[in-house]
Amino acid sequence: MNQDWQSIAAIAVVLVTAVLFIARSAKRRKKPGCGGSCGCGK
């Protein structure tokens, strides 16, 4: 019984970590503001 919950917990930790890495990666791809080519001062 101990290995069952430990295996489930380990898989949950791996999945949460993977989701966090993917979310951070997606946020980094988006450029804040307009990109700077319109002359708005950003």
Phi and psi restraints in degrees (value plus and minus 20) as a CYANA .aco file:
   2 ASN   PHI     -82.4   -42.4
   2 ASN   PSI     -61.0   -21.0
   3 GLN   PHI     -88.1   -48.1
   3 GLN   PSI     -49.8    -9.8
   4 ASP   PHI     -82.1   -42.1
   4 ASP   PSI     -71.9   -31.9
   5 TRP   PHI     -91.1   -51.1
   5 TRP   PSI     -50.6   -10.6
   6 GLN   PHI     -88.6   -48.6
   6 GLN   PSI     -59.4   -19.4
   7 SER   PHI     -84.8   -44.8
   7 SER   PSI     -63.0   -23.0
   8 ILE   PHI     -84.4   -44.4
   8 ILE   PSI     -62.2   -22.2
   9 ALA   PHI     -84.4   -44.4
   9 ALA   PSI     -60.6   -20.6
  10 ALA   PHI     -84.7   -44.7
  10 ALA   PSI     -62.7   -22.7
  11 ILE   PHI     -84.5   -44.5
  11 ILE   PSI     -60.1   -20.1
  12 ALA   PHI     -83.0   -43.0
  12 ALA   PSI     -62.2   -22.2
  13 VAL   PHI     -83.8   -43.8
  13 VAL   PSI     -62.6   -22.6
  14 VAL   PHI     -83.4   -43.4
  14 VAL   PSI     -63.4   -23.4
  15 LEU   PHI     -85.2   -45.2
  15 LEU   PSI     -63.1   -23.1
  16 VAL   PHI     -82.4   -42.4
  16 VAL   PSI     -63.4   -23.4
  17 THR   PHI     -82.7   -42.7
  17 THR   PSI     -63.5   -23.5
  18 ALA   PHI     -82.7   -42.7
  18 ALA   PSI     -62.1   -22.1
  19 VAL   PHI     -84.0   -44.0
  19 VAL   PSI     -61.5   -21.5
  20 LEU   PHI     -83.7   -43.7
  20 LEU   PSI     -63.0   -23.0
  21 PHE   PHI     -82.5   -42.5
  21 PHE   PSI     -62.2   -22.2
  22 ILE   PHI     -85.7   -45.7
  22 ILE   PSI     -61.6   -21.6
  23 ALA   PHI     -84.1   -44.1
  23 ALA   PSI     -62.7   -22.7
  24 ARG   PHI     -85.0   -45.0
  24 ARG   PSI     -60.0   -20.0
  25 SER   PHI     -84.1   -44.1
  25 SER   PSI     -60.6   -20.6
  26 ALA   PHI     -86.8   -46.8
  26 ALA   PSI     -57.0   -17.0
  27 LYS   PHI     -88.0   -48.0
  27 LYS   PSI     -56.0   -16.0
  28 ARG   PHI     -88.0   -48.0
  28 ARG   PSI     -48.9    -8.9
  29 ARG   PHI     -90.1   -50.1
  29 ARG   PSI     -50.2   -10.2
  30 LYS   PHI     -96.9   -56.9
  30 LYS   PSI     110.3   150.3
  31 LYS   PHI    -106.7   -66.7
  31 LYS   PSI     111.2   151.2
  32 PRO   PHI     -91.8   -51.8
  32 PRO   PSI     126.6   166.6
  33 GLY   PHI      55.0    95.0
  33 GLY   PSI    -172.1  -132.1
  34 CYS   PHI    -118.1   -78.1
  34 CYS   PSI     -29.1    10.9
  35 GLY   PHI      83.3   123.3
  35 GLY   PSI     -33.1     6.9
  36 GLY   PHI      68.7   108.7
  36 GLY   PSI     -13.7    26.3
  37 SER   PHI    -121.6   -81.6
  37 SER   PSI     -14.4    25.6
  38 CYS   PHI    -122.9   -82.9
  38 CYS   PSI     -28.4    11.6
  39 GLY   PHI      62.9   102.9
  39 GLY   PSI      -0.9    39.1
  40 CYS   PHI    -104.7   -64.7
  40 CYS   PSI     -25.2    14.8
  41 GLY   PHI      72.1   112.1
  41 GLY   PSI     -13.8    26.2
